[in-house]
Amino acid sequence: MKFGVGQSVRRKEDDPLLRGAGRYVADYLPADTLHAVMVSSPHAHARFRLDVNQAWAMPGVRLILTGEDVASLGPLPCQAGIPDIEIWSPPHLVLARDEVRHVGDAVAFVVADTLERAKDAAEAIDIQWQALPHVIGAIAALENGAAQVWPKASGNLAFEVTLGERAATAKAFAAAARTVSVTLVNQRLVTNYLDTRGVIAQWDAARDRVTLTLGSQGSHAVRDTLANDVLKIAPEKLRVVTPDVGGGFGTKLFTYREYALAALAAQRLKRTVRWIAERMEHFLGDAQGRDNITTLKLALDDRGHFLALDIDIVADMGAYLSAYAPYIPYLGAGMSPGVYDIPACFVRLRGAYTHTIPVDAYRGAGRPEASYAIERLVDAAAHELDVAPDVLRRRNFIKPKAMPYATATGKVYDSGEFAAHMALAQEIGDWDGFNKRAAAAKRKGLLRGIGLATYVEACGTMGPDTATVMLEQDGGIVALMGSQSSGQGHATAYAQIIADHLGVPPERVRVLQGDTDRIATGAGTGGSSSIPCGGVSLAGAAEKLAGSLKKLAADALEANAGDLELADGVVRVAGTDRAIALADLAKRPDATPDKLTTSDAFTPRAATYPNGTHLAEVEIDPATGATRIVNYVVVDDFGVSLNPLLLAGQVHGGAVQGIGQALMEQTVYDRDSGQLVTASLMDYALPRAEGMPNFTFETRNVPCRNNPLGVKGAGEAGAIGSCPAVMNAVIDALWRAYRIRHIDMPATPERIWAAIGEHFRRERM
């Protein structure tokens, strides 16, 4: 139908946002609000003593909280470990007491009448610091003699786990005709969403509770964690409301210390307390992403077939275990074989503590790291074997007839036609014409390279998620959803699902999210689950409501319910003009609330496995090392395309984030001082529209067998295929010209220029 599933309906959210009518957390400024600032550590590791007397005496200061003042609060919990192993979680205190373990570790929370007075008081706190030895970098942290982050974690080892079969992998390597190995750095990233985190804590004296308005990816998860684990109060004593959110990317899933401190301050002062992060506070206070060092070895037979894969991963956890931190690299490790038929695989995964900001899920959450590793390895093997990278991939792809396919790491892919979408990407990107374009670039003094990445990921498992659908008296539909939009277009996508079942156009559908009072439960948004989980729940609830409305209309129209259809806001007898408007139906005496409201909750039994091919073509100026992406093609398998327009936007955004990591983004800590050197947008490079290519995006969908709608999660896929595609293109250009085999991300002009210079120095030796 016109507005249903499969149609490119324009986002209904855009009009108010473009007109400035959006309401983000920083837009909330209730009357008589107090303002808060955090005081944080300038040291990577130190003991300290606080004297707040002078600060307390300053004008307008209402409250100063230190570690001693909040000793009754619980630590921020690590909520997702690794199956079947016990991991000790160090106490991540809301405010540090006596010792800090990374630059930005919080030591005090100051509340005053104005933001300026709060900042002045924060600066007036007398803190005596005793610097202690620190360690930066996961590999350095695991070395003998490294400074200890936690005495209880000997050697800074947070955890160690293995996947796959060690013996079978060793046997395959012993029989291999050829082996190839690479070591790759997947550098640390800072999320940098548009709106920084913030919280407005309002005391409700009548109900003896606090309402928190904050930017999140799920109000219920924040409420439950804060209430149960940190504040130690009944969940009904805390309401969490999430307004418009300008990007989350995993990092806004977590519960942060400022939320608990603002709630406690509002309760004690019986006033509204507001804290909004400045951009530098985002760099120093929010969980960061990626930061793996991976060594991969591939065993091949004499015909170039993959026999076995051996992987060693060291993941930097930072100073504390953030909410899902241990599980993220474990999830990625499980996807190590990628789209390839590899009979044996063994993965060793270690997590390391360092004196840095904690690391957790960032768009893709482990799967981009896995895709990057295997796709770089396959290209390295192609170079060593002198085989075209597409030929080597095609030779080793899992075949469609093998589905469902169990990987050597225990994943079961339900569907996928990998060679087919790679072939389509090559056709669109004119793979066969590349040599002519490379020759033309060479005549201009430029290097040209082309790269592929064929990826698969696992997602769509954040359930169950309850959806409730209601018919209102005016004939409109309200959907209560436990997921949380942060820019994806949920209001539009969910309205399309409702349109399919209830025949109501998008403008007649209101989607409500993010209020723990109005919505009973919610899993939030993460892991590309909003449509695979929330969408399925919504479809079930809408189908139930359609059945209920047909029964009501059958009495009104004196017809059989089976002869009725819903379309254009009415229920009609199919093939006739006999109909009743939904608004009239809702006003009938027998239309009781229970007949106008339905709910459903879908629990996924298995992950969905979106997959696809990214093709990147680059030009490099060898005189400067500057890289320009001249062509970019994406062909994805998302099972079913709910809204092709929204889907393209998601893929474009994810691809740009991956390109940013490949070419420019990098979080740098000074190893001597432990300082975060890239702590602002003056030092941390982000991709800009002017430097991005025009994307060609197509789908070649194979319906998912694990999902009732046939969909495969799509929100993170762009960030999973893009890094390896761009880096493989860069390496291809350098390999063709100089036989340069390796360069790590980010492939900045300086790094490329240095690699070319090193090549010429070696030639002269």
N, C-alpha and C positions, 0 to 999 in steps of 0.2 A: 504494500500500500504506500501512499504518498509519503507518509512520515514514519514508516515502520523500519524494521531491521533491514539493513542493506542499503539504505538511502543516505545520500550525503546531505543530511540536514545541517544547516548552519547552527552554530552554537547559540543557544538562547541566552547564555550567560554574558555574551560579549557586549551587548548594548549597554547595560548599566555600568559595566567595568570601564568601557571606553568613554562614557560620559562622566566618569568620576564618582559614580554612586556606589562603588565597591566599599566594603567596610572591613578593613584589615585590623589586626589587633592594635597597631599603633594609632589607628583613627579613634579609638575609644578613650575618652577623657571625661569621665563623670565629674560632676561638681564636687568640690571639696576633696579632691584626690591628693594623696601624698605620693611622693616620688622616691624611688629606691635606686641605689647603685651598689654594685659589688666591689669588694676589695679583694684583689687576687695577687698571687705570688709573682714576683719578678725573677724568681730563681727556679731552676729545674729541679733542685733538691736542696732542702734546707730545713733546719729547725728554727722555730721562731717563738717570740713572746710579744704579746699585744698589751698596749696601754691605751684605753679608749677614753680616759677621763677628760682630756682636752677637747676631744671631738664631741663628747656629750655636752660640754658646756657651750657649744657654739649655737648661735641663734637658729631657731627653726628645726632643730634636730628632735625627732620624735622617738626614734628607736635605733639602737645599734645591737645587732646580734653577732655573737662570736661562737666559736665551737663549743665553748662551755655552756652557753645559753641554750644551745639546741642539742645538748647531749642526750635528751630523751627521744629524739627522732631517730628512726631507723636509717640505715645506709641506702643509697640507691642500688637496687638489686640487679644482678645479672640474671635474666629471665630465661635464656635459651642456652643450654649447654650442648654437649655432644652425647648422643645416645650411648649408653652402656659404659661410660667412664665417669668417674667422680672428679670434679674440678673444684679446687678451693678458690673461692672468690674473695679477694681482699676487700676490706671495708671501704666503700666509696662514700665517705661522710659528706653530709650536706654542707658543712663547713669544716675545714681541716682543723685538727687540734694538734698543736705542738710541731707537726712535721708536714711539709708539702712535698709533692712528688712530680710536679710538672709546672712549667710556666703557665700561669692562668689558673692554677688550683686556688679555690676560693677560701678566704680566711675570715671575712666579715661582710655583713649586709647592713647598709645604712639607709634609714628612712627619714625624710625631712619634708618640710612644707613645699619646697621647690627642688627641681633637679639640680640647680646651681648650688644650693645650700647642702644638698646631699653630697655632691662632689667635693665641696670644700671640706666637709666633715670627714669624708673618706681620706682625703689627703692629710688631714690633721691627726689621724690615728698613728701613734708611735709604735713602729714594729721593729724589733731587733732580730736581725736575720743572722744565722750561722750557716753559711754555705757548706754543703756536703758533696761528696763525689757523685757524679751522675754518669749515665750512659745513654747514648743516642744511637739508634739503629739496631734492628733485631739481631743481625749477625754478630755485631760487636757485643750485644748483651749476653749472648750465649757462650762467649769465649771465657776461658778460665781467667779468673782475676778481675772480671768486670765488676763495676760498682753494682751493689745489690739494690733493687727497687723494693723488694719485700724480703725480710729475713726468712719468712716461712716458705718462699718460693726459691729453693736452692738453684743457683745458676741462672736465675731469672726465667726458668722454664715454667710457663703458665699451664701447659698441657702438652701431651704427645699422643697421637693416635695414628693408626694405620688403616688403610682400606685396600681391598683386593687380596691377591694371593702372592705371597713372597716367593714361595718355592716354584710355582708355575712360571712366574715372571723370570726368575733366575735361570730356569731350564731353557726358556725360549731365547734368552740372551746368549746362553752358551752355544746354542745351535744356529745363531744368526749369521748370515753372510755379511751383514753390514750393520754398524750402529752409528747413530748420529746423536749429538748432545748439544744443548744450549743452556745457558743460564740467563734468566731474564729478571729485570727489576720492574715490578708494577708499582709505580711510585705512589706516595701518599697524596691525597687530594682534599681540598676544602670545598664543601658543598656550594656555598655562595648562592642560596636562593634569593629571590628578589626582596622579600620582606624578612628581616631578621626576627628571631624569636622575641616574644614578649608575653607578659601576663598582667592582667588586671584582676586583683583580688578584692572582692566586695563582701563585707560582713552583713549577714542577714540576721538581725537581732530577733525578729519574730520567729524565725525557724531555727535559730541557734546553729547556723551553718555558714559556710563560705561558698561563694560562687567565683570560679576562676574563668575568665575569658582569655583564651590563649590560642596561638597558632599551632595546630597539631595535625597528625594524620589519623587521629582517632581519639575522640574524647573519652570513651569508656575505658580504654587501656590506660590513659593517663590518670583518670579518676581512681581506678581500682588499684593501680600501683601506688599512687600517692596515699590513698586512704589506708590500704591494708599493710603496706610495707614501710612507709616513711612516716606519715603523720599518726598512724595507728589509731584511726577513728573508723566509725562505721561508714561505709560508702554513701549512705543517704545523707550524711552530714557534709557532703561535698558535691557541688554541682560543677560540671565542666562544660563550657560552651566554646565551640570553635567557630569563628566567623569566616570570612573569606581568607584564603591562604594562598600566598604567592610562592608556591613551590615547596616541596618537602623532600623528595628524593631519598626517602628512608630516614634522614637525619631528624625529622620532626616526629618520628614515631616514638621517640624515647622520652622518658620522664627526666626532667632536669632539676637541679637543686633550686633554681630561682622560683619554681612553682611552689615548692614546699615552703620556702622562706617567705614568699609573698602571702601565702595562706596563713602562716603562723603570725606574721606581722599584722594582717588585717584582723585576725581574731583577737590579738592582744590589744590593739589600738582602737578596735571597733570603728575603723575607718577604711576607706578604699585605698589600696596601695598599688602603685603602677611601676612596673619595671619593663623597659624596652632596651634591647641590646643595641649598642652601636656596632658598626661593621667590624671594628677591631675585636670587640668582645665576641663576635661570632667566630672569628679566627681562633681566639684563645679559649673559648668556652664550650663550643659545640663539638660533638663527636666528628671525627674525620674519617676518611675512607681509603680503601685499598691497602697499600703498603705490604706487599708480598715480595719475597725473593724466591724464585722457583728454578730448580735445576731439573731438566727433563732429559731422558735418554730413550731413544726409539730403536727397537730391533727390527730389522727387515730381512726378508729372504732375498735370494738372488734375482727374483723377478720384481722386486720393489713392493712386495706385500708386507703390510705391517704385522709383526708377530707379537710384540709386547711393548709395554710402556712402563718406565720406571721414573717416579717423580719424587722429588724432595722439596717441600714447601716450608718456608719459615715466614710466619705471619706476625707482624708487630701489633701487639695489643694495646700499646701505650701503658700508662701507669696503673690503670684500673680496668676491670672487665666491664665494659658497657653492656647495655641490655641484651643484645644478641651476639656480642662480639665473638665468642668461641665458635658459634654455629656457622658464622659467615664463611670462613675459609673451609670449614668442613663441608658445607653445602657445595662450594666451588670444587673441592677435591672430588666429590662424587660425580661431577660432570667432566672430569679430566679427559676421557676418551673422545669427547665431542661426537661428531657424526661418523666416526670411523669404526670399521669392524676390526677391533683389536682384541684377540683372544685372551690375552693375559695383561694384567695391570697391577702394579703395586705403588701405593702412595704413602709416603711418610709425611705427616703434618705436625709441625711444632708451632706453638704460640709462645712469644717472648714478651716479657715485661720490659719496658723502657721508660725513661723519665720524659714522657711526652703525653700529649692529649690523647685520651682513649680513641680507639678506632672501632668502627661499627659498620652497619649496612649503609651503602651508598649505591645509588641506582644500579640495580643488577645484583648486588649483594653476593659476591663470590663467583657468580657465573661469568661476568666479564673477565675476571682474572683467569678462569679456566679456559675460556675461549681464546683469550690472548695467548696463553701458553701453548696450547696445542696447535693453533694456527701458525704461530711463528715457527714452531718446531717442524711442521710439515713443509713450510717454505724452505727452511734450512736444509731439510732432507732432499728436497727437489734440487737445490743448488749443488749439493754434494754428489748426487746421483746423475746430475746433468739431464734431468727430466723436467718437462714443463710442469709448473705447479698445478695446473688444472688436470693434467693427465694423471699425476700422482694421486690427487684427490679422488678423481673418478675411479681409479683402480681400487681404492680402499674404502669407498663409501659403503655404509650399510645399505643393502638393497631393499626396496619396498616390500618384496615378497618375504623378507625376514621379519617383518613387523607382526606382532609385537616382539621387540628385540631387547634382550637382557644384556646390559653392558657388564664388563668385568668389575665394575665398581658397584653393581647392584641396582642401577636404574633400569626401568622398563619403558622404552619408547613405544608409544601406541601407534604412531603414524609418522610419515615423512617420506618425501621423494626428493632427496638431496641433490642428486645429479640433475634432475629436471629444473630446479630453480637456479642452480649454478649455470646451466646452459642458457636459460632465459636471460640471466644477468649478463652473460658474455655476449649474447646476441644484441641486447639493448646497448651495451657499452662498446660495441664494435671491437671486440677482442682481436679479431683477425686482422683488423686494420691498424693495430698498434704500431707495428714496425715502421710503417710509413710516417706516422705521427712522430715517432721517436727520431727518425732520420731528419725530419723537418726541424725538430727542436734542436738537434745537434748542430745543424747549420746556423742556428741562432746563438750557439754557445751554451745551450741549456741541456740538462739531463732530464730524461723522461722515464718514469717507471709506472708499472701497473701492478696492482695487488688484489688478491681475492681473500675473503674470509668466509667460510661456510660454518655457521654456528648452529647449535641447538642449546636450549636452556630449559630449566624446570621451574614452573611457577603455577600460580592459581590455586594455592592450598590454604589460604587464610580464611578458614571457615570453622564452624558454621556461622553464617551471617543472616540474621533475621530481617526480612522485608515485610512491611505492613502497607497495605493499599486501602484507601478509603474513598468512597464517593461522597462528595460534599453536596450541600443543599442547592448550590448553584449549578450543579452538573459537572463541576471540575473534579479532578482526581488529585489526591494528596498521597505521596509515597514517603514513608518514613524509612530511612536507610541508615544502617550502622557503619557504612563506609564513609570516607571523608574525601571530598574533592580538594585538590590543591592546584587546580588548573587543568585537569584532564578533560572536563566537560561532562561530568556525571549527570547534571540536570538534563542535558540534551540526550545522552545515550539512554538513560533510564526512561525518559519520556518516549523514546522510540520503542522500547520493549513494551511499555504500557499501550502504546498505539496499536501494536500488533494484536493485542488481546482485547482491548476495550474500545478501539476505534475512536480515540480522542486525540486531537492534534496536540503538539508539544506545548502550545501556549495555554492549554487548559490543564496542564499538569504542573503541580508544585512538588519539588523534591526537597525534603527537609533532612538535614544531616547535622551532626555535631552538637547535639544538646542532650545531655544524659537525663534530663527531666522528661523530655518529650519522647525520647527513643529508648526503649527498655534495654536493649543490648546492642553491641556493635563490635566487630572485629577490627574495624579501622581499615585503612588502605595501605597495602604494601604487597610486595611480591607479585605484582601484576594480577591482583585477585579481584578487583572490583566488579568486572564483568563475569569472569569464570565462576566466582562465588556469589557476590551480591546480585549480579544480573540474573543468575539462575534462580535465586530465591525470589527475586522480583517477578520473574516470569511465572513462577509457581503461584505466588500470591495473586497476580493479575488474572491468571487462568481460573483460580478459585472464585475471585470476585465476579468474573464474567459468568460463571455458572450460577452464582447466587442472584445476579441481576436478571439473568434469563428466567429464573424461576419466579421472581417477583413480576417481571413483565408478562410472563405467561398468564398469570391471573388477570392482569390489567387488560391484556389483549385477547383474552379467551382463546389462547393458542397453546400448542405444545411447545415446551422449552426447546426441544430438538429442532424446531422449525424456525428458531429465532437467530438473528445475527446482530452484532454490535458494529456500528459504523457511523461516522459523522456526528457523534454525540447523541445517538438515539439507539434504541433497541427496536428492531423491526422484524416483521414476518418476512422471511426471505422471499424475494420475487414479487412482493406487493408493496403498496404504499401505507399499509397499516403499521404504525410505529408509535412509540412513546419516548419523549426526550428524557435523558438521564436526570435532568433537573426535576422534571415532573415525577419521575419514578422515585427519586429520593424523598419527595414530600408525601408520598402515600402513607396512610396510617400503618400499613403492614411492613413498611420499610424501616424496621428497627435497626439500631446501631450494629447489632451483631450480624445483620444481613448485608450491611453496607461496608463492613470492614473485614478484611481477610489478611492472614499472615502465612508466611512460609519460610523455612530455613533449610538451606542446602549445605550438606557436609560433603566436601569432595572426597572421593575414595582414593584418588591418585592425582598426581600432578599433571598439568598439561605441558606439552613440549613444543613450544613454538620454535621455528627454525628458519633459516634463510641464508641468502648470499649477499654480501656487500662487495662491491667492486669500486676501487678507487684508482684514479689516474692522477699522477702528480708531475709537476715540473720543478726542478731544482736549479737554482743559479749557483754554480760551483764557486763563483767569486765571492759570494756572500753567505752561502748556505741557506738562503731563504727558500721555502717550499710553498708552492701554490697548487691547490687541488683544482684540476681542470675538468674533471668529470667524476661524478659519483652516482652509482646505481645501486638500488636496494630492491631485491625481490624476496618477499617474506611469505611464509606459510603460517597464517594465524587461524587456520581452521575455518572460520566464518568471519566476514567483515561486517561488524554491526553498523558502523558509520565510516565509509571510506575517507571522508574529509577529516574527521577527528583522528582516524588511524594514521593518516599521512602526517598530521601535525605531531603526534606522539613519536613517530619514527624520525621525523626531521629533528625534533628536539633532542632525542636520545643520541642520534648520530652526531649532532654538534657537540654534545658533552663528550662523546668518545674522541672526536677530532681534537677537542681542547686538550684532553689528556695526552693524545698522541703527539701533539705538536708544541704545546706551550705550558700546560699547568704542572706545577710542582710545588710541594710543600717542603721547605728547606729549614732544617734545624742546624744551628751552629754546633758542631761537636764539642768545641772547647768550652763554650758558655752555656749550652743547652737552650739558647734563645731561639724562638721562632722568628727566623729572618723574614719570611714572607707573611707578615701579619697584617697586611693591608692590600688594597687593590692597586697601590702604587708598586707593589713588589710581586704580587701574584697575578699572573697573566690569565685573562679569560678570553674565550673566542668572541669575536665581533661579527656582526652580520656581513660587513664588507669583506671579510676574509673567508667566508664560507661559500661553497659551491652551490649551484642550482642542483637540487636533488631530483633524480628520476626514481619514482617509487612505484612498484607494482606488487600485486599479490599473486601467488599461485597456491591457493589454499587446498589443503587436504583435511576434511573435517576431523576433529578430535574425537576419539572413541571414548575418552574418559569423562567427557562433559556433555550434559544433556542438550546444551545449545550448540555443541560442536565447536565452541570457540577455544582458542589458545591465548593465554595472556599476552598483551602487546606493549605494555607501558615501559618496559625496560629493554626491549629487544634492540632498539637503535643504538644503545650504549654498549651492547654486547658484541655486535659485529663490526663496529666502526674502528676501534683501536687497532685490531690486527690487520684490517684491510688497508688502512692508511700506512701503518708501519711496514707492511709487506710491500706496498708501492714504493715507499722511500728506500727500503733496502734493495728492491729490484733496480731502481735507478742507480744506486751506488754500486751494486754488484755488476751491472752491465758495463759501467764506465771504469770502475777501479777494483773490482773483485773485493769490495768491502762487504764482509759477511754479516756484521752485527753492529747495531747501535741501539741503545736503550731509549725508552721514552723519558722525557719529551724530546722529540727530534727537533730541537731548537736550531735556529741558524748557526749559533755558536758551536753547538755540538756537531752538526753536520760539517761545518767549515773545518773544525778541528780534526774530524775523521779523515777528510780529504787531505788535509795537510800532513797528517801522520802517514797516510799512504805514500805521498811523495817523499817524505823523509826516509821511509823504508826503502823506496826504490833507489835513492841515492847512496844508501849504505852498501 
